[in-house]
Amino acid sequence: MVERRIELNRRYRRKKKMKKLKAKLQTATGAEREKILYKIRRLSPFWKEPPAQA
């Protein structure tokens, strides 16, 4: 049961961090944007950026 709790905690932290990074990504430009994208891809390698909305 300990392993399951560790796994769940890791998942919750990852979700929280992704939410923060995605919020920052909305306003970021240039090098800052690339740095945030790098961090997001490190957490979730298969994540694709949604297309820009007009």
Backbone as CSV, one residue per row, in Angstrom:
resi,resn,N_x,N_y,N_z,CA_x,CA_y,CA_z,C_x,C_y,C_z
1,MET,0.811,-1.192,0.000,0.000,0.000,0.000,0.858,1.260,0.000
2,VAL,2.040,1.150,0.561,2.948,2.294,0.608,3.340,2.727,-0.802
3,GLU,3.621,1.756,-1.665,4.019,2.077,-3.031,2.916,2.813,-3.773
4,ARG,1.696,2.377,-3.536,0.540,3.012,-4.188,0.416,4.472,-3.748
5,ARG,0.583,4.732,-2.461,0.486,6.093,-1.935,1.588,6.969,-2.531
6,ILE,2.796,6.430,-2.637,3.911,7.181,-3.227,3.595,7.518,-4.673
7,GLU,3.062,6.541,-5.398,2.703,6.745,-6.798,1.615,7.815,-6.939
8,LEU,0.607,7.761,-6.081,-0.468,8.757,-6.137,0.044,10.149,-5.816
9,ASN,0.861,10.259,-4.785,1.426,11.568,-4.423,2.248,12.144,-5.568
10,ARG,3.028,11.297,-6.215,3.840,11.743,-7.340,2.945,12.266,-8.462
11,ARG,1.845,11.548,-8.714,0.916,11.949,-9.766,0.248,13.280,-9.433
12,TYR,-0.161,13.455,-8.178,-0.812,14.711,-7.772,0.151,15.888,-7.910
13,ARG,1.391,15.693,-7.501,2.393,16.766,-7.620,2.639,17.118,-9.078
14,ARG,2.715,16.085,-9.923,2.953,16.317,-11.344,1.809,17.126,-11.951
15,LYS,0.562,16.778,-11.604,-0.599,17.509,-12.108,-0.559,18.972,-11.678
16,LYS,-0.217,19.197,-10.412,-0.167,20.552,-9.875,0.913,21.369,-10.592
17,LYS,2.061,20.746,-10.797,3.167,21.426,-11.464,2.827,21.728,-12.928
18,MET,2.185,20.775,-13.602,1.800,20.987,-15.000,0.806,22.144,-15.116
19,LYS,-0.113,22.227,-14.167,-1.094,23.299,-14.194,-0.402,24.657,-14.090
20,LYS,0.577,24.756,-13.194,1.332,26.002,-13.026,2.123,26.332,-14.289
21,LEU,2.791,25.329,-14.844,3.610,25.560,-16.034,2.756,25.974,-17.232
22,LYS,1.595,25.353,-17.389,0.713,25.708,-18.504,0.191,27.125,-18.354
23,ALA,-0.067,27.549,-17.124,-0.526,28.916,-16.885,0.576,29.910,-17.244
24,LYS,1.813,29.598,-16.876,2.950,30.465,-17.209,3.175,30.512,-18.717
25,LEU,2.951,29.388,-19.379,3.178,29.279,-20.816,2.276,30.242,-21.600
26,GLN,1.092,30.501,-21.089,0.139,31.380,-21.772,0.705,32.791,-21.979
27,THR,1.505,33.273,-21.035,2.014,34.647,-21.111,3.484,34.739,-21.501
28,ALA,4.186,33.609,-21.526,5.623,33.612,-21.786,5.948,33.833,-23.260
29,THR,7.103,34.446,-23.504,7.593,34.652,-24.868,9.092,34.365,-24.923
30,GLY,9.566,34.080,-26.119,10.995,33.922,-26.367,11.651,32.791,-25.599
31,ALA,12.796,33.111,-25.008,13.606,32.113,-24.307,12.870,31.548,-23.093
32,GLU,12.099,32.391,-22.426,11.343,31.940,-21.251,10.341,30.853,-21.658
33,ARG,9.724,31.059,-22.807,8.750,30.092,-23.320,9.415,28.747,-23.610
34,GLU,10.586,28.779,-24.214,11.313,27.546,-24.522,11.707,26.804,-23.251
35,LYS,12.080,27.554,-22.224,12.456,26.952,-20.947,11.257,26.244,-20.313
36,ILE,10.099,26.876,-20.365,8.884,26.287,-19.806,8.486,25.042,-20.603
37,LEU,8.580,25.118,-21.935,8.258,23.949,-22.772,9.191,22.781,-22.466
38,TYR,10.465,23.086,-22.213,11.432,22.053,-21.853,11.001,21.357,-20.559
39,LYS,10.596,22.144,-19.571,10.173,21.577,-18.286,8.911,20.737,-18.439
40,ILE,7.975,21.204,-19.248,6.739,20.453,-19.471,7.060,19.124,-20.147
41,ARG,7.916,19.155,-21.142,8.259,17.916,-21.860,9.020,16.945,-20.980
42,ARG,9.787,17.464,-20.018,10.482,16.587,-19.082,9.490,15.842,-18.208
43,LEU,8.427,16.527,-17.796,7.400,15.901,-16.961,6.511,14.959,-17.765
44,SER,6.178,15.386,-18.983,5.247,14.625,-19.805,5.742,14.634,-21.256
45,PRO,6.566,13.658,-21.634,7.198,13.647,-22.958,6.238,13.648,-24.145
46,PHE,5.044,13.122,-23.979,4.120,13.012,-25.105,3.150,14.184,-25.201
47,TRP,3.301,15.167,-24.321,2.403,16.324,-24.317,2.623,17.149,-25.580
48,LYS,1.520,17.538,-26.214,1.582,18.393,-27.405,0.909,19.716,-27.079
49,GLU,1.535,20.783,-27.520,0.981,22.112,-27.285,-0.291,22.282,-28.110
50,PRO,-1.372,22.740,-27.485,-2.604,22.939,-28.252,-2.418,24.057,-29.287
51,PRO,-3.107,23.988,-30.411,-2.956,25.027,-31.428,-3.403,26.385,-30.887
52,ALA,-2.730,27.440,-31.354,-3.059,28.803,-30.906,-4.468,29.154,-31.336
53,GLN,-5.207,29.784,-30.445,-6.571,30.156,-30.757,-6.632,31.646,-31.099
54,ALA,-7.394,31.980,-32.136,-7.482,33.357,-32.598,-8.496,34.153,-31.839
